[in-house]
């Protein structure tokens, strides 16, 4: 079975967010304490698909889902976090 399309799954998760929650997601993303970090200039004023590209290039396809799920939970978007985890990890 081929691996899920990580970029598409991330995009779908971000598209489910309201503009306010998307802005919060980007805020949390640039304020992460752990390395690697995303600079503010890479997310300000960007579309959702551009954020997906930034995240994958920063965290790789292996690590990006964990970062996205963690960030969604930080902003209390638990339903979206759980859906993303299910879609990308086969229900784990």
PyMOL Python script that loads the backbone (N, CA, C, O; Angstrom):
from pymol import cmd

cmd.read_pdbstr("""\
ATOM      1  N   UNK A   1       0.850  -1.194   0.000  1.00  0.00           N
ATOM      2  CA  UNK A   1       0.000   0.000   0.000  1.00  0.00           C
ATOM      3  C   UNK A   1       0.887   1.246   0.000  1.00  0.00           C
ATOM      4  O   UNK A   1       1.775   1.363   0.844  1.00  0.00           O
ATOM      5  N   UNK A   2       0.666   2.172  -0.924  1.00  0.00           N
ATOM      6  CA  UNK A   2       1.520   3.356  -0.976  1.00  0.00           C
ATOM      7  C   UNK A   2       1.289   4.264   0.229  1.00  0.00           C
ATOM      8  O   UNK A   2       0.196   4.282   0.795  1.00  0.00           O
ATOM      9  N   UNK A   3       2.316   5.016   0.622  1.00  0.00           N
ATOM     10  CA  UNK A   3       2.125   5.936   1.744  1.00  0.00           C
ATOM     11  C   UNK A   3       1.133   7.025   1.364  1.00  0.00           C
ATOM     12  O   UNK A   3       0.974   7.338   0.184  1.00  0.00           O
ATOM     13  N   UNK A   4       0.466   7.602   2.354  1.00  0.00           N
ATOM     14  CA  UNK A   4      -0.494   8.669   2.046  1.00  0.00           C
ATOM     15  C   UNK A   4       0.245   9.885   1.485  1.00  0.00           C
ATOM     16  O   UNK A   4       1.428  10.088   1.758  1.00  0.00           O
ATOM     17  N   UNK A   5      -0.459  10.676   0.711  1.00  0.00           N
ATOM     18  CA  UNK A   5       0.123  11.900   0.196  1.00  0.00           C
ATOM     19  C   UNK A   5       0.128  12.920   1.336  1.00  0.00           C
ATOM     20  O   UNK A   5      -0.895  13.528   1.649  1.00  0.00           O
ATOM     21  N   UNK A   6       1.287  13.092   1.941  1.00  0.00           N
ATOM     22  CA  UNK A   6       1.422  13.938   3.123  1.00  0.00           C
ATOM     23  C   UNK A   6       1.021  15.381   2.821  1.00  0.00           C
ATOM     24  O   UNK A   6       0.294  16.001   3.597  1.00  0.00           O
ATOM     25  N   UNK A   7       1.492  15.913   1.699  1.00  0.00           N
ATOM     26  CA  UNK A   7       1.174  17.306   1.367  1.00  0.00           C
ATOM     27  C   UNK A   7      -0.325  17.514   1.211  1.00  0.00           C
ATOM     28  O   UNK A   7      -0.876  18.503   1.694  1.00  0.00           O
ATOM     29  N   UNK A   8      -0.981  16.576   0.534  1.00  0.00           N
ATOM     30  CA  UNK A   8      -2.425  16.696   0.337  1.00  0.00           C
ATOM     31  C   UNK A   8      -3.165  16.605   1.669  1.00  0.00           C
ATOM     32  O   UNK A   8      -4.105  17.361   1.913  1.00  0.00           O
ATOM     33  N   UNK A   9      -2.746  15.687   2.519  1.00  0.00           N
ATOM     34  CA  UNK A   9      -3.385  15.535   3.837  1.00  0.00           C
ATOM     35  C   UNK A   9      -3.197  16.803   4.671  1.00  0.00           C
ATOM     36  O   UNK A   9      -4.132  17.254   5.334  1.00  0.00           O
ATOM     37  N   UNK A  10      -2.009  17.370   4.641  1.00  0.00           N
ATOM     38  CA  UNK A  10      -1.764  18.615   5.380  1.00  0.00           C
ATOM     39  C   UNK A  10      -2.617  19.754   4.835  1.00  0.00           C
ATOM     40  O   UNK A  10      -3.203  20.523   5.597  1.00  0.00           O
ATOM     41  N   UNK A  11      -2.680  19.855   3.523  1.00  0.00           N
ATOM     42  CA  UNK A  11      -3.479  20.912   2.910  1.00  0.00           C
ATOM     43  C   UNK A  11      -4.941  20.779   3.308  1.00  0.00           C
ATOM     44  O   UNK A  11      -5.584  21.769   3.657  1.00  0.00           O
ATOM     45  N   UNK A  12      -5.470  19.558   3.259  1.00  0.00           N
ATOM     46  CA  UNK A  12      -6.872  19.340   3.654  1.00  0.00           C
ATOM     47  C   UNK A  12      -7.087  19.762   5.101  1.00  0.00           C
ATOM     48  O   UNK A  12      -8.108  20.369   5.424  1.00  0.00           O
ATOM     49  N   UNK A  13      -6.133  19.445   5.976  1.00  0.00           N
ATOM     50  CA  UNK A  13      -6.267  19.823   7.392  1.00  0.00           C
ATOM     51  C   UNK A  13      -6.266  21.342   7.549  1.00  0.00           C
ATOM     52  O   UNK A  13      -7.070  21.886   8.306  1.00  0.00           O
ATOM     53  N   UNK A  14      -5.378  22.025   6.845  1.00  0.00           N
ATOM     54  CA  UNK A  14      -5.315  23.481   6.964  1.00  0.00           C
ATOM     55  C   UNK A  14      -6.527  24.150   6.337  1.00  0.00           C
ATOM     56  O   UNK A  14      -6.961  25.204   6.802  1.00  0.00           O
ATOM     57  N   UNK A  15      -7.080  23.548   5.284  1.00  0.00           N
ATOM     58  CA  UNK A  15      -8.267  24.129   4.648  1.00  0.00           C
ATOM     59  C   UNK A  15      -9.498  24.030   5.534  1.00  0.00           C
ATOM     60  O   UNK A  15     -10.451  24.787   5.353  1.00  0.00           O
ATOM     61  N   UNK A  16      -9.493  23.115   6.483  1.00  0.00           N
ATOM     62  CA  UNK A  16     -10.627  22.985   7.411  1.00  0.00           C
ATOM     63  C   UNK A  16     -10.624  24.075   8.480  1.00  0.00           C
ATOM     64  O   UNK A  16     -11.632  24.291   9.153  1.00  0.00           O
ATOM     65  N   UNK A  17      -9.493  24.758   8.636  1.00  0.00           N
ATOM     66  CA  UNK A  17      -9.386  25.772   9.684  1.00  0.00           C
ATOM     67  C   UNK A  17     -10.041  27.082   9.255  1.00  0.00           C
ATOM     68  O   UNK A  17      -9.985  27.469   8.088  1.00  0.00           O
ATOM     69  N   UNK A  18     -10.659  27.751  10.216  1.00  0.00           N
ATOM     70  CA  UNK A  18     -11.140  29.109   9.964  1.00  0.00           C
ATOM     71  C   UNK A  18      -9.919  30.000   9.742  1.00  0.00           C
ATOM     72  O   UNK A  18      -8.795  29.604  10.052  1.00  0.00           O
ATOM     73  N   UNK A  19     -10.134  31.186   9.214  1.00  0.00           N
ATOM     74  CA  UNK A  19      -9.002  32.101   9.007  1.00  0.00           C
ATOM     75  C   UNK A  19      -8.326  32.411  10.339  1.00  0.00           C
ATOM     76  O   UNK A  19      -7.100  32.491  10.413  1.00  0.00           O
ATOM     77  N   UNK A  20      -9.116  32.584  11.380  1.00  0.00           N
ATOM     78  CA  UNK A  20      -8.549  32.892  12.703  1.00  0.00           C
ATOM     79  C   UNK A  20      -7.667  31.734  13.196  1.00  0.00           C
ATOM     80  O   UNK A  20      -6.563  31.954  13.692  1.00  0.00           O
ATOM     81  N   UNK A  21      -8.169  30.502  13.052  1.00  0.00           N
ATOM     82  CA  UNK A  21      -7.377  29.359  13.492  1.00  0.00           C
ATOM     83  C   UNK A  21      -6.161  29.136  12.601  1.00  0.00           C
ATOM     84  O   UNK A  21      -5.120  28.694  13.086  1.00  0.00           O
ATOM     85  N   UNK A  22      -6.271  29.431  11.311  1.00  0.00           N
ATOM     86  CA  UNK A  22      -5.119  29.338  10.427  1.00  0.00           C
ATOM     87  C   UNK A  22      -4.044  30.339  10.859  1.00  0.00           C
ATOM     88  O   UNK A  22      -2.858  30.013  10.885  1.00  0.00           O
ATOM     89  N   UNK A  23      -4.469  31.549  11.195  1.00  0.00           N
ATOM     90  CA  UNK A  23      -3.521  32.561  11.674  1.00  0.00           C
ATOM     91  C   UNK A  23      -2.861  32.106  12.979  1.00  0.00           C
ATOM     92  O   UNK A  23      -1.660  32.296  13.169  1.00  0.00           O
ATOM     93  N   UNK A  24      -3.643  31.509  13.867  1.00  0.00           N
ATOM     94  CA  UNK A  24      -3.090  30.974  15.116  1.00  0.00           C
ATOM     95  C   UNK A  24      -2.100  29.845  14.841  1.00  0.00           C
ATOM     96  O   UNK A  24      -1.051  29.764  15.480  1.00  0.00           O
ATOM     97  N   UNK A  25      -2.435  28.978  13.891  1.00  0.00           N
ATOM     98  CA  UNK A  25      -1.556  27.879  13.508  1.00  0.00           C
ATOM     99  C   UNK A  25      -0.207  28.433  13.051  1.00  0.00           C
ATOM    100  O   UNK A  25       0.841  27.956  13.486  1.00  0.00           O
ATOM    101  N   UNK A  26      -0.233  29.432  12.182  1.00  0.00           N
ATOM    102  CA  UNK A  26       1.007  30.037  11.682  1.00  0.00           C
ATOM    103  C   UNK A  26       1.788  30.692  12.817  1.00  0.00           C
ATOM    104  O   UNK A  26       3.016  30.612  12.855  1.00  0.00           O
ATOM    105  N   UNK A  27       1.081  31.338  13.738  1.00  0.00           N
ATOM    106  CA  UNK A  27       1.725  31.967  14.894  1.00  0.00           C
ATOM    107  C   UNK A  27       2.445  30.918  15.740  1.00  0.00           C
ATOM    108  O   UNK A  27       3.602  31.102  16.119  1.00  0.00           O
ATOM    109  N   UNK A  28       1.754  29.820  16.030  1.00  0.00           N
ATOM    110  CA  UNK A  28       2.366  28.746  16.817  1.00  0.00           C
ATOM    111  C   UNK A  28       3.541  28.126  16.071  1.00  0.00           C
ATOM    112  O   UNK A  28       4.545  27.764  16.685  1.00  0.00           O
ATOM    113  N   UNK A  29       3.423  28.004  14.770  1.00  0.00           N
ATOM    114  CA  UNK A  29       4.470  27.394  13.956  1.00  0.00           C
ATOM    115  C   UNK A  29       5.780  28.184  14.063  1.00  0.00           C
ATOM    116  O   UNK A  29       6.852  27.597  14.214  1.00  0.00           O
ATOM    117  N   UNK A  30       5.690  29.501  13.984  1.00  0.00           N
ATOM    118  CA  UNK A  30       6.917  30.304  14.042  1.00  0.00           C
ATOM    119  C   UNK A  30       7.430  30.471  15.471  1.00  0.00           C
ATOM    120  O   UNK A  30       8.574  30.879  15.669  1.00  0.00           O
ATOM    121  N   UNK A  31       6.610  30.165  16.455  1.00  0.00           N
ATOM    122  CA  UNK A  31       7.023  30.312  17.848  1.00  0.00           C
ATOM    123  C   UNK A  31       7.381  28.993  18.515  1.00  0.00           C
ATOM    124  O   UNK A  31       7.497  28.932  19.739  1.00  0.00           O
ATOM    125  N   UNK A  32       7.556  27.940  17.731  1.00  0.00           N
ATOM    126  CA  UNK A  32       7.975  26.643  18.281  1.00  0.00           C
ATOM    127  C   UNK A  32       9.338  26.792  18.947  1.00  0.00           C
ATOM    128  O   UNK A  32      10.215  27.493  18.442  1.00  0.00           O
ATOM    129  N   UNK A  33       9.505  26.124  20.086  1.00  0.00           N
ATOM    130  CA  UNK A  33      10.786  26.169  20.790  1.00  0.00           C
ATOM    131  C   UNK A  33      11.795  25.210  20.162  1.00  0.00           C
ATOM    132  O   UNK A  33      12.999  25.469  20.179  1.00  0.00           O
ATOM    133  N   UNK A  34      11.303  24.106  19.612  1.00  0.00           N
ATOM    134  CA  UNK A  34      12.193  23.073  19.088  1.00  0.00           C
ATOM    135  C   UNK A  34      12.743  23.442  17.720  1.00  0.00           C
ATOM    136  O   UNK A  34      12.133  24.189  16.954  1.00  0.00           O
ATOM    137  N   UNK A  35      13.914  22.895  17.443  1.00  0.00           N
ATOM    138  CA  UNK A  35      14.509  23.025  16.113  1.00  0.00           C
ATOM    139  C   UNK A  35      14.000  21.883  15.253  1.00  0.00           C
ATOM    140  O   UNK A  35      13.661  20.835  15.803  1.00  0.00           O
ATOM    141  N   UNK A  36      13.928  22.023  13.949  1.00  0.00           N
ATOM    142  CA  UNK A  36      14.183  23.264  13.216  1.00  0.00           C
ATOM    143  C   UNK A  36      13.034  24.237  13.387  1.00  0.00           C
ATOM    144  O   UNK A  36      11.900  23.845  13.661  1.00  0.00           O
ATOM    145  N   UNK A  37      13.345  25.497  13.222  1.00  0.00           N
ATOM    146  CA  UNK A  37      12.352  26.548  13.390  1.00  0.00           C
ATOM    147  C   UNK A  37      11.969  27.118  12.034  1.00  0.00           C
ATOM    148  O   UNK A  37      12.728  27.031  11.069  1.00  0.00           O
ATOM    149  N   UNK A  38      10.775  27.702  11.978  1.00  0.00           N
ATOM    150  CA  UNK A  38      10.290  28.356  10.757  1.00  0.00           C
ATOM    151  C   UNK A  38      10.328  29.857  11.006  1.00  0.00           C
ATOM    152  O   UNK A  38       9.773  30.340  11.993  1.00  0.00           O
ATOM    153  N   UNK A  39      10.974  30.587  10.122  1.00  0.00           N
ATOM    154  CA  UNK A  39      11.043  32.040  10.302  1.00  0.00           C
ATOM    155  C   UNK A  39       9.717  32.684   9.895  1.00  0.00           C
ATOM    156  O   UNK A  39       9.011  32.209   9.005  1.00  0.00           O
ATOM    157  N   UNK A  40       9.418  33.757  10.566  1.00  0.00           N
ATOM    158  CA  UNK A  40       8.149  34.469  10.345  1.00  0.00           C
ATOM    159  C   UNK A  40       7.992  34.889   8.882  1.00  0.00           C
ATOM    160  O   UNK A  40       6.887  34.839   8.343  1.00  0.00           O
ATOM    161  N   UNK A  41       9.079  35.300   8.241  1.00  0.00           N
ATOM    162  CA  UNK A  41       8.974  35.781   6.853  1.00  0.00           C
ATOM    163  C   UNK A  41       8.560  34.671   5.887  1.00  0.00           C
ATOM    164  O   UNK A  41       8.100  34.955   4.781  1.00  0.00           O
ATOM    165  N   UNK A  42       8.719  33.409   6.297  1.00  0.00           N
ATOM    166  CA  UNK A  42       8.329  32.303   5.411  1.00  0.00           C
ATOM    167  C   UNK A  42       6.835  31.983   5.496  1.00  0.00           C
ATOM    168  O   UNK A  42       6.315  31.247   4.658  1.00  0.00           O
ATOM    169  N   UNK A  43       6.135  32.533   6.508  1.00  0.00           N
ATOM    170  CA  UNK A  43       4.704  32.233   6.636  1.00  0.00           C
ATOM    171  C   UNK A  43       3.798  33.459   6.513  1.00  0.00           C
ATOM    172  O   UNK A  43       2.624  33.321   6.166  1.00  0.00           O
ATOM    173  N   UNK A  44       4.317  34.639   6.787  1.00  0.00           N
ATOM    174  CA  UNK A  44       3.459  35.834   6.755  1.00  0.00           C
ATOM    175  C   UNK A  44       2.858  36.058   5.381  1.00  0.00           C
ATOM    176  O   UNK A  44       3.572  36.117   4.379  1.00  0.00           O
ATOM    177  N   UNK A  45       1.543  36.180   5.342  1.00  0.00           N
ATOM    178  CA  UNK A  45       0.840  36.489   4.106  1.00  0.00           C
ATOM    179  C   UNK A  45       0.778  35.348   3.102  1.00  0.00           C
ATOM    180  O   UNK A  45       0.415  35.566   1.946  1.00  0.00           O
ATOM    181  N   UNK A  46       1.121  34.154   3.514  1.00  0.00           N
ATOM    182  CA  UNK A  46       1.149  33.008   2.604  1.00  0.00           C
ATOM    183  C   UNK A  46      -0.190  32.272   2.592  1.00  0.00           C
ATOM    184  O   UNK A  46      -0.954  32.302   3.557  1.00  0.00           O
ATOM    185  N   UNK A  47      -0.439  31.620   1.477  1.00  0.00           N
ATOM    186  CA  UNK A  47      -1.626  30.782   1.326  1.00  0.00           C
ATOM    187  C   UNK A  47      -1.388  29.450   2.039  1.00  0.00           C
ATOM    188  O   UNK A  47      -0.256  29.111   2.384  1.00  0.00           O
ATOM    189  N   UNK A  48      -2.457  28.713   2.249  1.00  0.00           N
ATOM    190  CA  UNK A  48      -2.342  27.429   2.940  1.00  0.00           C
ATOM    191  C   UNK A  48      -1.394  26.463   2.212  1.00  0.00           C
ATOM    192  O   UNK A  48      -0.581  25.798   2.855  1.00  0.00           O
ATOM    193  N   UNK A  49      -1.492  26.382   0.889  1.00  0.00           N
ATOM    194  CA  UNK A  49      -0.625  25.455   0.149  1.00  0.00           C
ATOM    195  C   UNK A  49       0.831  25.863   0.250  1.00  0.00           C
ATOM    196  O   UNK A  49       1.717  25.009   0.205  1.00  0.00           O
ATOM    197  N   UNK A  50       1.093  27.158   0.387  1.00  0.00           N
ATOM    198  CA  UNK A  50       2.471  27.618   0.551  1.00  0.00           C
ATOM    199  C   UNK A  50       3.012  27.238   1.928  1.00  0.00           C
ATOM    200  O   UNK A  50       4.189  26.907   2.068  1.00  0.00           O
ATOM    201  N   UNK A  51       2.160  27.285   2.929  1.00  0.00           N
ATOM    202  CA  UNK A  51       2.557  26.871   4.282  1.00  0.00           C
ATOM    203  C   UNK A  51       2.896  25.385   4.283  1.00  0.00           C
ATOM    204  O   UNK A  51       3.858  24.969   4.929  1.00  0.00           O
ATOM    205  N   UNK A  52       2.120  24.591   3.572  1.00  0.00           N
ATOM    206  CA  UNK A  52       2.406  23.152   3.462  1.00  0.00           C
ATOM    207  C   UNK A  52       3.799  22.944   2.884  1.00  0.00           C
ATOM    208  O   UNK A  52       4.572  22.142   3.407  1.00  0.00           O
ATOM    209  N   UNK A  53       4.128  23.658   1.811  1.00  0.00           N
ATOM    210  CA  UNK A  53       5.455  23.530   1.197  1.00  0.00           C
ATOM    211  C   UNK A  53       6.559  23.934   2.167  1.00  0.00           C
ATOM    212  O   UNK A  53       7.590  23.266   2.249  1.00  0.00           O
ATOM    213  N   UNK A  54       6.348  25.020   2.899  1.00  0.00           N
ATOM    214  CA  UNK A  54       7.338  25.475   3.887  1.00  0.00           C
ATOM    215  C   UNK A  54       7.522  24.407   4.963  1.00  0.00           C
ATOM    216  O   UNK A  54       8.649  24.095   5.348  1.00  0.00           O
ATOM    217  N   UNK A  55       6.412  23.851   5.444  1.00  0.00           N
ATOM    218  CA  UNK A  55       6.493  22.850   6.509  1.00  0.00           C
ATOM    219  C   UNK A  55       7.224  21.591   6.044  1.00  0.00           C
ATOM    220  O   UNK A  55       8.077  21.070   6.762  1.00  0.00           O
ATOM    221  N   UNK A  56       6.897  21.103   4.853  1.00  0.00           N
ATOM    222  CA  UNK A  56       7.541  19.882   4.359  1.00  0.00           C
ATOM    223  C   UNK A  56       9.026  20.123   4.116  1.00  0.00           C
ATOM    224  O   UNK A  56       9.850  19.261   4.420  1.00  0.00           O
ATOM    225  N   UNK A  57       9.372  21.279   3.574  1.00  0.00           N
ATOM    226  CA  UNK A  57      10.801  21.550   3.326  1.00  0.00           C
ATOM    227  C   UNK A  57      11.557  21.746   4.634  1.00  0.00           C
ATOM    228  O   UNK A  57      12.758  21.480   4.692  1.00  0.00           O
ATOM    229  N   UNK A  58      10.881  22.204   5.683  1.00  0.00           N
ATOM    230  CA  UNK A  58      11.530  22.422   6.975  1.00  0.00           C
ATOM    231  C   UNK A  58      11.628  21.145   7.800  1.00  0.00           C
ATOM    232  O   UNK A  58      12.677  20.845   8.369  1.00  0.00           O
ATOM    233  N   UNK A  59      10.531  20.395   7.864  1.00  0.00           N
ATOM    234  CA  UNK A  59      10.458  19.252   8.779  1.00  0.00           C
ATOM    235  C   UNK A  59      10.563  17.894   8.087  1.00  0.00           C
ATOM    236  O   UNK A  59      10.593  16.870   8.769  1.00  0.00           O
ATOM    237  N   UNK A  60      10.620  17.854   6.773  1.00  0.00           N
ATOM    238  CA  UNK A  60      10.630  16.649   5.943  1.00  0.00           C
ATOM    239  C   UNK A  60       9.289  15.918   6.036  1.00  0.00           C
ATOM    240  O   UNK A  60       8.512  16.133   6.966  1.00  0.00           O
ATOM    241  N   UNK A  61       9.037  15.060   5.067  1.00  0.00           N
ATOM    242  CA  UNK A  61       7.774  14.310   5.067  1.00  0.00           C
ATOM    243  C   UNK A  61       7.687  13.362   6.256  1.00  0.00           C
ATOM    244  O   UNK A  61       6.590  13.000   6.683  1.00  0.00           O
ATOM    245  N   UNK A  62       8.828  12.960   6.790  1.00  0.00           N
ATOM    246  CA  UNK A  62       8.835  12.053   7.943  1.00  0.00           C
ATOM    247  C   UNK A  62       8.369  12.760   9.214  1.00  0.00           C
ATOM    248  O   UNK A  62       7.606  12.189   9.995  1.00  0.00           O
ATOM    249  N   UNK A  63       8.818  13.993   9.429  1.00  0.00           N
ATOM    250  CA  UNK A  63       8.521  14.690  10.675  1.00  0.00           C
ATOM    251  C   UNK A  63       7.391  15.688  10.638  1.00  0.00           C
ATOM    252  O   UNK A  63       6.932  16.137  11.688  1.00  0.00           O
ATOM    253  N   UNK A  64       6.930  16.049   9.453  1.00  0.00           N
ATOM    254  CA  UNK A  64       5.980  17.147   9.333  1.00  0.00           C
ATOM    255  C   UNK A  64       4.622  16.846   9.962  1.00  0.00           C
ATOM    256  O   UNK A  64       3.984  17.745  10.510  1.00  0.00           O
ATOM    257  N   UNK A  65       4.177  15.608   9.890  1.00  0.00           N
ATOM    258  CA  UNK A  65       2.857  15.285  10.448  1.00  0.00           C
ATOM    259  C   UNK A  65       2.865  15.463  11.960  1.00  0.00           C
ATOM    260  O   UNK A  65       1.914  16.007  12.523  1.00  0.00           O
ATOM    261  N   UNK A  66       3.924  15.012  12.624  1.00  0.00           N
ATOM    262  CA  UNK A  66       4.005  15.187  14.074  1.00  0.00           C
ATOM    263  C   UNK A  66       3.952  16.665  14.453  1.00  0.00           C
ATOM    264  O   UNK A  66       3.255  17.046  15.393  1.00  0.00           O
ATOM    265  N   UNK A  67       4.693  17.495  13.716  1.00  0.00           N
ATOM    266  CA  UNK A  67       4.700  18.933  13.997  1.00  0.00           C
ATOM    267  C   UNK A  67       3.311  19.520  13.759  1.00  0.00           C
ATOM    268  O   UNK A  67       2.831  20.316  14.566  1.00  0.00           O
ATOM    269  N   UNK A  68       2.664  19.138  12.667  1.00  0.00           N
ATOM    270  CA  UNK A  68       1.333  19.670  12.352  1.00  0.00           C
ATOM    271  C   UNK A  68       0.310  19.248  13.399  1.00  0.00           C
ATOM    272  O   UNK A  68      -0.492  20.067  13.847  1.00  0.00           O
ATOM    273  N   UNK A  69       0.331  17.975  13.793  1.00  0.00           N
ATOM    274  CA  UNK A  69      -0.614  17.487  14.799  1.00  0.00           C
ATOM    275  C   UNK A  69      -0.386  18.209  16.125  1.00  0.00           C
ATOM    276  O   UNK A  69      -1.340  18.644  16.770  1.00  0.00           O
ATOM    277  N   UNK A  70       0.867  18.334  16.525  1.00  0.00           N
ATOM    278  CA  UNK A  70       1.199  19.030  17.774  1.00  0.00           C
ATOM    279  C   UNK A  70       0.732  20.485  17.728  1.00  0.00           C
ATOM    280  O   UNK A  70       0.180  20.994  18.703  1.00  0.00           O
ATOM    281  N   UNK A  71       0.953  21.146  16.603  1.00  0.00           N
ATOM    282  CA  UNK A  71       0.576  22.556  16.466  1.00  0.00           C
ATOM    283  C   UNK A  71      -0.938  22.715  16.461  1.00  0.00           C
ATOM    284  O   UNK A  71      -1.461  23.643  17.078  1.00  0.00           O
ATOM    285  N   UNK A  72      -1.644  21.834  15.783  1.00  0.00           N
ATOM    286  CA  UNK A  72      -3.115  21.882  15.795  1.00  0.00           C
ATOM    287  C   UNK A  72      -3.650  21.702  17.212  1.00  0.00           C
ATOM    288  O   UNK A  72      -4.601  22.376  17.608  1.00  0.00           O
ATOM    289  N   UNK A  73      -3.048  20.803  17.970  1.00  0.00           N
ATOM    290  CA  UNK A  73      -3.501  20.584  19.354  1.00  0.00           C
ATOM    291  C   UNK A  73      -3.208  21.800  20.224  1.00  0.00           C
ATOM    292  O   UNK A  73      -3.984  22.126  21.123  1.00  0.00           O
ATOM    293  N   UNK A  74      -2.089  22.469  19.959  1.00  0.00           N
ATOM    294  CA  UNK A  74      -1.742  23.683  20.713  1.00  0.00           C
ATOM    295  C   UNK A  74      -2.812  24.757  20.572  1.00  0.00           C
ATOM    296  O   UNK A  74      -3.061  25.519  21.506  1.00  0.00           O
ATOM    297  N   UNK A  75      -3.446  24.817  19.401  1.00  0.00           N
ATOM    298  CA  UNK A  75      -4.464  25.858  19.169  1.00  0.00           C
ATOM    299  C   UNK A  75      -5.879  25.307  19.371  1.00  0.00           C
ATOM    300  O   UNK A  75      -6.862  25.910  18.939  1.00  0.00           O
ATOM    301  N   UNK A  76      -5.962  24.150  20.038  1.00  0.00           N
ATOM    302  CA  UNK A  76      -7.246  23.539  20.396  1.00  0.00           C
ATOM    303  C   UNK A  76      -8.050  23.059  19.200  1.00  0.00           C
ATOM    304  O   UNK A  76      -9.278  23.008  19.264  1.00  0.00           O
ATOM    305  N   UNK A  77      -7.382  22.709  18.117  1.00  0.00           N
ATOM    306  CA  UNK A  77      -8.051  22.128  16.949  1.00  0.00           C
ATOM    307  C   UNK A  77      -7.826  20.616  16.971  1.00  0.00           C
ATOM    308  O   UNK A  77      -7.220  20.045  16.065  1.00  0.00           O
ATOM    309  N   UNK A  78      -8.328  19.993  18.026  1.00  0.00           N
ATOM    310  CA  UNK A  78      -8.083  18.573  18.262  1.00  0.00           C
ATOM    311  C   UNK A  78      -8.737  17.674  17.220  1.00  0.00           C
ATOM    312  O   UNK A  78      -8.178  16.644  16.844  1.00  0.00           O
ATOM    313  N   UNK A  79      -9.909  18.059  16.760  1.00  0.00           N
ATOM    314  CA  UNK A  79     -10.600  17.256  15.750  1.00  0.00           C
ATOM    315  C   UNK A  79      -9.785  17.195  14.459  1.00  0.00           C
ATOM    316  O   UNK A  79      -9.629  16.131  13.860  1.00  0.00           O
ATOM    317  N   UNK A  80      -9.272  18.343  14.045  1.00  0.00           N
ATOM    318  CA  UNK A  80      -8.441  18.396  12.843  1.00  0.00           C
ATOM    319  C   UNK A  80      -7.131  17.631  13.040  1.00  0.00           C
ATOM    320  O   UNK A  80      -6.653  16.962  12.124  1.00  0.00           O
ATOM    321  N   UNK A  81      -6.558  17.734  14.236  1.00  0.00           N
ATOM    322  CA  UNK A  81      -5.315  17.017  14.548  1.00  0.00           C
ATOM    323  C   UNK A  81      -5.529  15.513  14.480  1.00  0.00           C
ATOM    324  O   UNK A  81      -4.721  14.787  13.901  1.00  0.00           O
ATOM    325  N   UNK A  82      -6.623  15.051  15.074  1.00  0.00           N
ATOM    326  CA  UNK A  82      -6.921  13.616  15.077  1.00  0.00           C
ATOM    327  C   UNK A  82      -7.192  13.108  13.658  1.00  0.00           C
ATOM    328  O   UNK A  82      -6.751  12.019  13.291  1.00  0.00           O
ATOM    329  N   UNK A  83      -7.916  13.896  12.867  1.00  0.00           N
ATOM    330  CA  UNK A  83      -8.219  13.493  11.485  1.00  0.00           C
ATOM    331  C   UNK A  83      -6.937  13.395  10.666  1.00  0.00           C
ATOM    332  O   UNK A  83      -6.769  12.459   9.885  1.00  0.00           O
ATOM    333  N   UNK A  84      -6.036  14.350  10.839  1.00  0.00           N
ATOM    334  CA  UNK A  84      -4.762  14.327  10.116  1.00  0.00           C
ATOM    335  C   UNK A  84      -3.938  13.106  10.528  1.00  0.00           C
ATOM    336  O   UNK A  84      -3.348  12.435   9.680  1.00  0.00           O
ATOM    337  N   UNK A  85      -3.900  12.827  11.801  1.00  0.00           N
ATOM    338  CA  UNK A  85      -3.151  11.661  12.287  1.00  0.00           C
ATOM    339  C   UNK A  85      -3.730  10.370  11.713  1.00  0.00           C
ATOM    340  O   UNK A  85      -2.989   9.489  11.276  1.00  0.00           O
ATOM    341  N   UNK A  86      -5.050  10.266  11.717  1.00  0.00           N
ATOM    342  CA  UNK A  86      -5.704   9.059  11.169  1.00  0.00           C
ATOM    343  C   UNK A  86      -5.386   8.893   9.690  1.00  0.00           C
ATOM    344  O   UNK A  86      -5.049   7.801   9.234  1.00  0.00           O
ATOM    345  N   UNK A  87      -5.496   9.990   8.948  1.00  0.00           N
ATOM    346  CA  UNK A  87      -5.315   9.914   7.500  1.00  0.00           C
ATOM    347  C   UNK A  87      -3.870   9.575   7.107  1.00  0.00           C
ATOM    348  O   UNK A  87      -3.637   8.875   6.122  1.00  0.00           O
ATOM    349  N   UNK A  88      -2.922  10.070   7.873  1.00  0.00           N
ATOM    350  CA  UNK A  88      -1.521   9.894   7.498  1.00  0.00           C
ATOM    351  C   UNK A  88      -0.856   8.699   8.164  1.00  0.00           C
ATOM    352  O   UNK A  88       0.197   8.246   7.714  1.00  0.00           O
ATOM    353  N   UNK A  89      -1.454   8.186   9.222  1.00  0.00           N
ATOM    354  CA  UNK A  89      -0.837   7.085   9.945  1.00  0.00           C
ATOM    355  C   UNK A  89      -1.675   5.828   9.933  1.00  0.00           C
ATOM    356  O   UNK A  89      -1.400   4.880  10.668  1.00  0.00           O
ATOM    357  N   UNK A  90      -2.691   5.821   9.102  1.00  0.00           N
ATOM    358  CA  UNK A  90      -3.519   4.630   9.005  1.00  0.00           C
ATOM    359  C   UNK A  90      -4.299   4.294  10.249  1.00  0.00           C
ATOM    360  O   UNK A  90      -4.484   3.124  10.584  1.00  0.00           O
ATOM    361  N   UNK A  91      -4.763   5.335  10.942  1.00  0.00           N
ATOM    362  CA  UNK A  91      -5.619   5.112  12.097  1.00  0.00           C
ATOM    363  C   UNK A  91      -4.895   4.934  13.413  1.00  0.00           C
ATOM    364  O   UNK A  91      -5.522   4.613  14.422  1.00  0.00           O
ATOM    365  N   UNK A  92      -3.590   5.136  13.424  1.00  0.00           N
ATOM    366  CA  UNK A  92      -2.827   4.982  14.672  1.00  0.00           C
ATOM    367  C   UNK A  92      -3.101   6.106  15.622  1.00  0.00           C
ATOM    368  O   UNK A  92      -2.545   6.136  16.719  1.00  0.00           O
TER     369      UNK A  92
END
""", "prot")
cmd.dss("prot")
cmd.show_as("cartoon", "prot")
cmd.util.cbc("prot")
cmd.orient("prot")
